[in-house]
Amino acid sequence: MCLLVESAREAVMPVVIIEMWEGRTIDQKKKLVEGITESFVQIGVPREAVQVIVKDNPKHNWSIAGKLASEPAP
């Protein structure tokens, strides 16, 4: 049974979730996910096991210090 548990752990894929403001180009996102994937590959994770999810958020859906990021700075 111990071998089965260990095999199941190895099958779990790393998932990286990036939340950032919208506005990056597709080329910028490609470079970002390629770099993140390469970092995992360097520590021994198979490239095909790495999943990266990019969430683009409009500034009006993001708050810093109680102010919407879309509001002008004081």
MMTF fields as JSON, N, C-alpha, C and O atoms, coordinates in Angstrom:
{
  "mmtfVersion": "1.0.0",
  "mmtfProducer": "UNKNOWN",
  "numBonds": 295,
  "numAtoms": 296,
  "numGroups": 74,
  "numChains": 1,
  "numModels": 1,
  "chainsPerModel": [1],
  "groupsPerChain": [74],
  "chainIdList": ["A"],
  "bondAtomList": [4, 2, 8, 6, 12, 10, 16, 14, 20, 18, 24, 22, 28, 26, 32, 30, 36, 34, 40, 38, 44, 42, 48, 46, 52, 50, 56, 54, 60, 58, 64, 62, 68, 66, 72, 70, 76, 74, 80, 78, 84, 82, 88, 86, 92, 90, 96, 94, 100, 98, 104, 102, 108, 106, 112, 110, 116, 114, 120, 118, 124, 122, 128, 126, 132, 130, 136, 134, 140, 138, 144, 142, 148, 146, 152, 150, 156, 154, 160, 158, 164, 162, 168, 166, 172, 170, 176, 174, 180, 178, 184, 182, 188, 186, 192, 190, 196, 194, 200, 198, 204, 202, 208, 206, 212, 210, 216, 214, 220, 218, 224, 222, 228, 226, 232, 230, 236, 234, 240, 238, 244, 242, 248, 246, 252, 250, 256, 254, 260, 258, 264, 262, 268, 266, 272, 270, 276, 274, 280, 278, 284, 282, 288, 286, 292, 290],
  "bondOrderList": [1, 1, 1, 1, 1, 1, 1, 1, 1, 1, 1, 1, 1, 1, 1, 1, 1, 1, 1, 1, 1, 1, 1, 1, 1, 1, 1, 1, 1, 1, 1, 1, 1, 1, 1, 1, 1, 1, 1, 1, 1, 1, 1, 1, 1, 1, 1, 1, 1, 1, 1, 1, 1, 1, 1, 1, 1, 1, 1, 1, 1, 1, 1, 1, 1, 1, 1, 1, 1, 1, 1, 1, 1],
  "groupList": [{"groupName": "MET", "atomNameList": ["N", "CA", "C", "O"], "elementList": ["N", "C", "C", "O"], "formalChargeList": [0, 0, 0, 0], "bondAtomList": [1, 0, 2, 1, 3, 2], "bondOrderList": [1, 1, 2], "singleLetterCode": "M", "chemCompType": "L-PEPTIDE LINKING"}, {"groupName": "CYS", "atomNameList": ["N", "CA", "C", "O"], "elementList": ["N", "C", "C", "O"], "formalChargeList": [0, 0, 0, 0], "bondAtomList": [1, 0, 2, 1, 3, 2], "bondOrderList": [1, 1, 2], "singleLetterCode": "C", "chemCompType": "L-PEPTIDE LINKING"}, {"groupName": "LEU", "atomNameList": ["N", "CA", "C", "O"], "elementList": ["N", "C", "C", "O"], "formalChargeList": [0, 0, 0, 0], "bondAtomList": [1, 0, 2, 1, 3, 2], "bondOrderList": [1, 1, 2], "singleLetterCode": "L", "chemCompType": "L-PEPTIDE LINKING"}, {"groupName": "VAL", "atomNameList": ["N", "CA", "C", "O"], "elementList": ["N", "C", "C", "O"], "formalChargeList": [0, 0, 0, 0], "bondAtomList": [1, 0, 2, 1, 3, 2], "bondOrderList": [1, 1, 2], "singleLetterCode": "V", "chemCompType": "L-PEPTIDE LINKING"}, {"groupName": "GLU", "atomNameList": ["N", "CA", "C", "O"], "elementList": ["N", "C", "C", "O"], "formalChargeList": [0, 0, 0, 0], "bondAtomList": [1, 0, 2, 1, 3, 2], "bondOrderList": [1, 1, 2], "singleLetterCode": "E", "chemCompType": "L-PEPTIDE LINKING"}, {"groupName": "SER", "atomNameList": ["N", "CA", "C", "O"], "elementList": ["N", "C", "C", "O"], "formalChargeList": [0, 0, 0, 0], "bondAtomList": [1, 0, 2, 1, 3, 2], "bondOrderList": [1, 1, 2], "singleLetterCode": "S", "chemCompType": "L-PEPTIDE LINKING"}, {"groupName": "ALA", "atomNameList": ["N", "CA", "C", "O"], "elementList": ["N", "C", "C", "O"], "formalChargeList": [0, 0, 0, 0], "bondAtomList": [1, 0, 2, 1, 3, 2], "bondOrderList": [1, 1, 2], "singleLetterCode": "A", "chemCompType": "L-PEPTIDE LINKING"}, {"groupName": "ARG", "atomNameList": ["N", "CA", "C", "O"], "elementList": ["N", "C", "C", "O"], "formalChargeList": [0, 0, 0, 0], "bondAtomList": [1, 0, 2, 1, 3, 2], "bondOrderList": [1, 1, 2], "singleLetterCode": "R", "chemCompType": "L-PEPTIDE LINKING"}, {"groupName": "PRO", "atomNameList": ["N", "CA", "C", "O"], "elementList": ["N", "C", "C", "O"], "formalChargeList": [0, 0, 0, 0], "bondAtomList": [1, 0, 2, 1, 3, 2], "bondOrderList": [1, 1, 2], "singleLetterCode": "P", "chemCompType": "L-PEPTIDE LINKING"}, {"groupName": "ILE", "atomNameList": ["N", "CA", "C", "O"], "elementList": ["N", "C", "C", "O"], "formalChargeList": [0, 0, 0, 0], "bondAtomList": [1, 0, 2, 1, 3, 2], "bondOrderList": [1, 1, 2], "singleLetterCode": "I", "chemCompType": "L-PEPTIDE LINKING"}, {"groupName": "TRP", "atomNameList": ["N", "CA", "C", "O"], "elementList": ["N", "C", "C", "O"], "formalChargeList": [0, 0, 0, 0], "bondAtomList": [1, 0, 2, 1, 3, 2], "bondOrderList": [1, 1, 2], "singleLetterCode": "W", "chemCompType": "L-PEPTIDE LINKING"}, {"groupName": "GLY", "atomNameList": ["N", "CA", "C", "O"], "elementList": ["N", "C", "C", "O"], "formalChargeList": [0, 0, 0, 0], "bondAtomList": [1, 0, 2, 1, 3, 2], "bondOrderList": [1, 1, 2], "singleLetterCode": "G", "chemCompType": "PEPTIDE LINKING"}, {"groupName": "THR", "atomNameList": ["N", "CA", "C", "O"], "elementList": ["N", "C", "C", "O"], "formalChargeList": [0, 0, 0, 0], "bondAtomList": [1, 0, 2, 1, 3, 2], "bondOrderList": [1, 1, 2], "singleLetterCode": "T", "chemCompType": "L-PEPTIDE LINKING"}, {"groupName": "ASP", "atomNameList": ["N", "CA", "C", "O"], "elementList": ["N", "C", "C", "O"], "formalChargeList": [0, 0, 0, 0], "bondAtomList": [1, 0, 2, 1, 3, 2], "bondOrderList": [1, 1, 2], "singleLetterCode": "D", "chemCompType": "L-PEPTIDE LINKING"}, {"groupName": "GLN", "atomNameList": ["N", "CA", "C", "O"], "elementList": ["N", "C", "C", "O"], "formalChargeList": [0, 0, 0, 0], "bondAtomList": [1, 0, 2, 1, 3, 2], "bondOrderList": [1, 1, 2], "singleLetterCode": "Q", "chemCompType": "L-PEPTIDE LINKING"}, {"groupName": "LYS", "atomNameList": ["N", "CA", "C", "O"], "elementList": ["N", "C", "C", "O"], "formalChargeList": [0, 0, 0, 0], "bondAtomList": [1, 0, 2, 1, 3, 2], "bondOrderList": [1, 1, 2], "singleLetterCode": "K", "chemCompType": "L-PEPTIDE LINKING"}, {"groupName": "PHE", "atomNameList": ["N", "CA", "C", "O"], "elementList": ["N", "C", "C", "O"], "formalChargeList": [0, 0, 0, 0], "bondAtomList": [1, 0, 2, 1, 3, 2], "bondOrderList": [1, 1, 2], "singleLetterCode": "F", "chemCompType": "L-PEPTIDE LINKING"}, {"groupName": "ASN", "atomNameList": ["N", "CA", "C", "O"], "elementList": ["N", "C", "C", "O"], "formalChargeList": [0, 0, 0, 0], "bondAtomList": [1, 0, 2, 1, 3, 2], "bondOrderList": [1, 1, 2], "singleLetterCode": "N", "chemCompType": "L-PEPTIDE LINKING"}, {"groupName": "HIS", "atomNameList": ["N", "CA", "C", "O"], "elementList": ["N", "C", "C", "O"], "formalChargeList": [0, 0, 0, 0], "bondAtomList": [1, 0, 2, 1, 3, 2], "bondOrderList": [1, 1, 2], "singleLetterCode": "H", "chemCompType": "L-PEPTIDE LINKING"}],
  "groupTypeList": [0, 1, 2, 2, 3, 4, 5, 6, 7, 4, 6, 3, 0, 8, 3, 3, 9, 9, 4, 0, 10, 4, 11, 7, 12, 9, 13, 14, 15, 15, 15, 2, 3, 4, 11, 9, 12, 4, 5, 16, 3, 14, 9, 11, 3, 8, 7, 4, 6, 3, 14, 3, 9, 3, 15, 13, 17, 8, 15, 18, 17, 10, 5, 9, 6, 11, 15, 2, 6, 5, 4, 8, 6, 8],
  "groupIdList": [1, 2, 3, 4, 5, 6, 7, 8, 9, 10, 11, 12, 13, 14, 15, 16, 17, 18, 19, 20, 21, 22, 23, 24, 25, 26, 27, 28, 29, 30, 31, 32, 33, 34, 35, 36, 37, 38, 39, 40, 41, 42, 43, 44, 45, 46, 47, 48, 49, 50, 51, 52, 53, 54, 55, 56, 57, 58, 59, 60, 61, 62, 63, 64, 65, 66, 67, 68, 69, 70, 71, 72, 73, 74],
  "secStructList": [7, 2, 2, 2, 2, 2, 2, 2, 2, 2, 2, 7, 7, 7, 3, 3, 3, 3, 3, 3, 3, 1, 7, 7, 7, 2, 2, 2, 2, 2, 2, 2, 2, 2, 2, 2, 2, 2, 2, 2, 2, 2, 6, 6, 7, 7, 4, 4, 4, 7, 3, 3, 3, 3, 3, 3, 3, 7, 4, 4, 4, 7, 3, 3, 6, 6, 3, 3, 6, 6, 1, 7, 7, 7],
  "xCoordList": [0.816, 0.0, 0.858, 0.498, 1.942, 2.825, 3.306, 3.394, 3.612, 4.048, 2.948, 3.223, 1.711, 0.582, 0.428, 0.195, 0.558, 0.453, 1.57, 1.329, 2.796, 3.92, 3.727, 4.036, 3.225, 2.975, 1.92, 2.031, 0.908, -0.148, 0.401, 0.012, 1.304, 1.904, 2.716, 2.68, 3.441, 4.264, 3.415, 3.873, 2.173, 1.299, 0.668, 0.144, 0.713, 0.11, 0.938, 2.159, 0.261, 0.954, 1.033, 0.083, 2.153, 2.18, 1.269, 1.275, 0.503, -0.367, 0.023, -0.008, 0.39, 0.759, -0.349, -0.711, -0.885, -1.935, -1.374, -0.915, -1.421, -0.913, -2.102, -2.876, -2.244, -3.285, -2.585, -1.715, -2.965, -2.347, -3.347, -4.377, -3.029, -3.903, -3.869, -2.84, -5.007, -5.071, -4.22, -3.906, -3.853, -3.112, -1.83, -1.226, -1.396, -0.206, -0.569, -1.691, 0.388, 0.157, 0.269, 0.772, -0.197, -0.064, 1.417, 1.797, 2.25, 3.686, 4.294, 5.134, 3.888, 4.39, 3.956, 4.739, 2.712, 2.218, 2.943, 3.234, 3.238, 3.974, 5.35, 5.782, 6.044, 7.362, 7.262, 8.113, 6.236, 6.044, 5.832, 6.496, 4.9, 4.61, 5.767, 5.995, 6.503, 7.684, 8.742, 9.368, 8.941, 9.934, 9.558, 10.407, 8.296, 7.83, 7.975, 8.447, 7.567, 7.684, 9.14, 9.453, 10.018, 11.446, 12.01, 12.868, 11.541, 11.991, 11.635, 12.438, 10.435, 10.041, 10.855, 11.243, 11.11, 11.911, 13.298, 13.842, 13.87, 15.206, 15.26, 16.334, 14.116, 14.117, 13.59, 13.302, 13.468, 13.153, 11.706, 11.355, 10.857, 9.458, 9.353, 9.881, 8.689, 8.528, 7.747, 6.727, 8.245, 7.624, 6.124, 5.332, 5.738, 4.326, 3.454, 2.229, 4.068, 3.295, 2.965, 2.114, 3.625, 3.463, 2.251, 2.119, 1.376, 0.214, 0.313, 0.587, 0.09, 0.105, -1.214, -1.616, -1.878, -3.144, -2.919, -2.483, -3.213, -3.07, -4.463, -5.312, -4.683, -5.965, -5.74, -5.06, -6.316, -6.247, -7.407, -8.57, -7.077, -8.107, -8.154, -7.118, -9.351, -9.444, -9.129, -9.423, -8.534, -8.149, -9.346, -9.189, -10.543, -11.706, -12.165, -13.074, -11.54, -11.823, -10.712, -10.675, -9.812, -8.646, -8.559, -8.738, -8.289, -8.212, -6.863, -6.324, -6.328, -5.1, -5.376, -5.736, -5.208, -5.403, -6.803, -6.973, -7.789, -9.176, -9.603, -10.7, -8.754, -9.074, -8.976, -8.085, -9.902, -9.814, -8.553, -8.206, -7.883, -6.663, -6.935, -6.016, -8.168, -8.537, -8.693, -8.746, -8.767, -8.908, -7.571, -6.522, -7.606, -6.349, -5.668, -6.328, -4.329, -3.573, -3.805, -3.996, -3.789, -4.014, -2.889, -2.931],
  "yCoordList": [-1.195, 0.0, 1.256, 2.249, 1.229, 2.382, 2.764, 3.948, 1.775, 2.045, 2.729, 3.621, 2.316, 2.91, 4.383, 5.221, 4.694, 6.082, 6.914, 8.023, 6.39, 7.132, 7.368, 8.455, 6.382, 6.551, 7.615, 8.392, 7.657, 8.659, 10.059, 10.995, 10.207, 11.521, 11.981, 13.156, 11.072, 11.432, 11.824, 12.57, 11.323, 11.619, 13.003, 13.521, 13.607, 14.929, 15.952, 16.013, 16.752, 17.733, 19.069, 19.454, 19.789, 21.13, 22.048, 22.038, 22.826, 23.822, 25.174, 25.378, 26.1, 27.452, 28.375, 28.369, 29.166, 30.118, 31.524, 31.899, 32.292, 33.661, 34.594, 34.491, 35.5, 36.521, 37.853, 38.229, 38.552, 39.845, 40.733, 40.267, 42.011, 42.919, 42.587, 42.18, 42.766, 42.53, 43.55, 44.616, 43.212, 44.157, 43.593, 44.229, 42.393, 41.799, 41.191, 40.73, 41.197, 40.599, 39.077, 38.537, 38.414, 36.956, 36.57, 35.591, 37.32, 37.025, 37.149, 36.332, 38.151, 38.295, 37.118, 36.607, 36.692, 35.551, 34.273, 33.438, 34.107, 32.932, 32.877, 31.818, 34.023, 34.066, 33.742, 33.04, 34.248, 34.009, 32.529, 31.964, 31.897, 30.481, 29.583, 28.547, 29.96, 29.186, 29.242, 28.23, 30.424, 30.578, 29.804, 29.16, 29.866, 29.137, 27.631, 26.904, 27.18, 25.759, 25.323, 24.272, 26.11, 25.774, 25.683, 24.842, 26.528, 26.463, 25.126, 24.551, 24.627, 23.317, 22.198, 21.24, 22.321, 21.308, 21.225, 20.13, 22.357, 22.381, 21.665, 21.233, 21.529, 20.8, 19.372, 18.693, 18.929, 17.526, 17.197, 16.021, 18.2, 17.942, 17.806, 18.647, 16.774, 16.644, 17.837, 18.258, 18.352, 19.515, 19.314, 20.229, 18.115, 17.863, 17.779, 17.707, 17.787, 17.73, 19.114, 19.243, 20.15, 21.503, 22.182, 22.24, 22.692, 23.447, 24.869, 25.061, 25.863, 27.257, 27.883, 27.787, 28.523, 29.199, 30.693, 31.116, 31.486, 32.934, 33.539, 33.332, 34.288, 34.966, 36.462, 37.084, 37.025, 38.465, 39.122, 38.781, 40.056, 40.746, 42.216, 42.88, 42.729, 44.165, 44.912, 44.427, 46.087, 46.855, 47.193, 47.367, 47.29, 47.613, 46.424, 46.556, 45.263, 44.081, 43.813, 42.743, 44.767, 44.581, 45.789, 46.927, 45.544, 46.631, 46.605, 45.541, 47.793, 47.943, 49.008, 50.139, 48.648, 49.571, 50.187, 51.363, 49.398, 49.866, 50.723, 51.282, 50.827, 51.61, 50.702, 49.857, 50.88, 50.12, 50.528, 51.707, 49.553, 49.828, 50.691, 51.312, 50.739, 51.571, 53.042, 53.896, 53.344, 54.749, 55.468, 54.879, 56.734, 57.486, 57.601, 57.672, 57.617, 57.788, 59.188, 60.13, 59.337, 60.665, 61.626, 62.779],
  "zCoordList": [0.0, 0.0, 0.0, -0.633, 0.674, 0.723, -0.681, -1.006, -1.5, -2.866, -3.668, -4.471, -3.452, -4.156, -3.793, -4.664, -2.509, -2.056, -2.659, -3.136, -2.646, -3.208, -4.704, -5.193, -5.438, -6.871, -7.118, -8.066, -6.283, -6.438, -6.225, -6.923, -5.264, -5.016, -6.213, -6.578, -6.819, -7.967, -9.172, -10.038, -9.232, -10.363, -10.259, -11.245, -9.069, -8.89, -9.642, -9.497, -10.445, -11.269, -10.549, -9.868, -10.685, -10.111, -10.921, -12.152, -10.207, -10.833, -10.273, -9.059, -11.147, -10.754, -11.225, -12.402, -10.311, -10.672, -10.499, -9.42, -11.582, -11.586, -11.722, -12.673, -10.774, -10.875, -11.068, -10.283, -12.1, -12.388, -13.108, -13.596, -13.166, -13.896, -15.372, -15.911, -16.015, -17.451, -18.194, -17.665, -19.418, -20.235, -20.834, -21.697, -20.385, -20.987, -22.33, -22.539, -23.227, -24.542, -24.451, -23.465, -25.468, -25.529, -25.534, -24.893, -26.242, -26.253, -24.858, -24.481, -24.091, -22.725, -21.857, -21.057, -22.018, -21.238, -21.637, -20.78, -22.923, -23.379, -22.727, -22.271, -22.681, -22.048, -20.56, -20.015, -19.916, -18.495, -18.201, -17.333, -18.928, -18.655, -19.074, -18.45, -20.118, -20.504, -19.407, -19.093, -18.825, -17.756, -16.506, -15.891, -16.132, -14.952, -15.178, -14.304, -16.346, -16.672, -16.616, -16.056, -17.182, -17.194, -15.774, -15.505, -14.877, -13.48, -12.849, -12.114, -13.131, -12.613, -13.26, -12.591, -14.552, -15.25, -14.615, -14.464, -14.245, -13.643, -12.303, -11.883, -11.615, -10.34, -10.496, -9.511, -11.758, -12.0, -12.317, -12.413, -12.483, -12.828, -14.347, -15.075, -14.831, -16.288, -16.865, -16.318, -17.956, -18.599, -18.815, -18.59, -19.252, -19.557, -18.305, -18.411, -17.127, -15.885, -15.34, -14.46, -15.849, -15.313, -15.945, -17.167, -15.09, -15.554, -15.005, -13.82, -15.861, -15.432, -15.86, -17.02, -14.911, -15.192, -14.986, -13.915, -16.0, -15.918, -15.814, -16.681, -14.746, -14.548, -14.695, -13.879, -15.74, -15.959, -15.224, -15.439, -14.369, -13.596, -13.985, -14.03, -14.266, -14.491, -13.197, -12.104, -13.327, -12.134, -11.257, -10.048, -11.841, -11.006, -10.166, -9.347, -10.367, -9.54, -8.53, -7.923, -8.344, -7.486, -6.555, -6.99, -5.295, -4.328, -3.624, -3.321, -3.369, -2.586, -1.53, -1.858, -0.288, 0.836, 0.822, 1.146, 0.449, 0.484, -0.697, -0.698, -1.689, -2.889, -4.097, -4.182, -5.034, -6.281, -7.035, -7.094, -7.601, -8.349, -9.569, -10.103, -10.011, -11.172, -10.812, -11.697, -9.511, -9.097, -9.21, -8.951, -9.595, -9.694, -8.328, -7.291, -8.355, -7.114, -6.563, -7.331, -5.241, -4.646, -4.943, -4.512]
}
